């Protein structure tokens, strides 16, 4: 656990398969514009499997259980 050692600033995933391109990139690049439309029309593929994530909330535990068959 590395609490307190993270650098300050915005956090963003660098994987272009799940993060839309920045608006400035879409204005300059046709490829970025195509990627934007493909991401929002087709979505992204989630690997097959199950996952449960929980956080403690003021009124108890908040949990999310996801099941995927690998399709979008």
C-alpha atoms as one frame of an Amber mdcrd trajectory, in Angstrom:
protein
   0.000   0.000   0.000   1.502   3.311  -1.093  -0.675   5.911   0.575   0.770
   9.387   0.481   3.383   8.560  -2.169   1.278   9.309  -5.241   2.012  12.433
  -7.211  -0.491  15.260  -7.347  -2.394  16.063 -10.503  -5.064  14.610 -12.755
  -5.206  10.858 -13.195  -6.106   9.297 -16.531  -5.769   5.873 -18.064  -3.342
   5.829 -20.986  -5.010   2.874 -22.724  -6.534   4.217 -25.935  -8.978   1.300
 -26.067 -11.037   2.550 -23.099 -10.303   6.290 -22.895 -11.715   8.664 -25.511
  -9.246  10.964 -27.264  -8.930  14.539 -26.065 -11.067  17.094 -27.882  -8.008
  18.888 -29.262  -6.805  15.617 -30.810 -10.212  15.062 -32.431 -10.034  18.502
 -34.055  -6.619  17.755 -35.600  -6.726  14.028 -36.336  -9.257  12.062 -38.384
  -7.991   8.865 -36.719  -8.815  10.279 -33.263 -12.296  11.254 -34.459 -12.923
   7.748 -35.816 -11.676   6.223 -32.553 -14.066   8.483 -30.598 -17.101   7.346
 -32.608 -16.095   3.669 -32.488 -15.629   3.822 -28.710 -19.036   5.398 -28.102
 -20.989   3.326 -30.641 -19.416  -0.108 -30.095 -18.206   0.264 -26.521 -15.201
  -1.630 -25.239 -14.780  -5.321 -24.558 -14.721  -6.466 -20.962 -12.921  -9.771
 -20.352 -15.102 -12.727 -19.398 -15.316 -13.323 -15.664 -16.690 -12.018 -12.394
 -15.529  -9.264 -10.060 -16.789  -7.770  -6.809 -15.616  -4.398  -5.516 -16.719
  -2.792  -2.275 -16.104   0.393  -0.327 -17.224   1.318   3.141 -19.880   4.016
   3.116 -21.413   6.025   5.995 -24.535   3.848   5.964 -22.802   0.499   5.454
 -20.963  -1.183   2.626 -21.474  -0.280  -1.021 -20.617  -3.125  -3.354 -20.818
  -3.789  -7.064 -20.785  -7.318  -8.501 -20.149  -7.564 -12.242 -20.446 -10.647
 -14.431 -19.261 -10.595 -18.039 -19.407 -13.185 -20.792 -16.750 -11.332 -22.804
 -19.025  -9.589 -25.307 -19.855  -5.910 -25.502
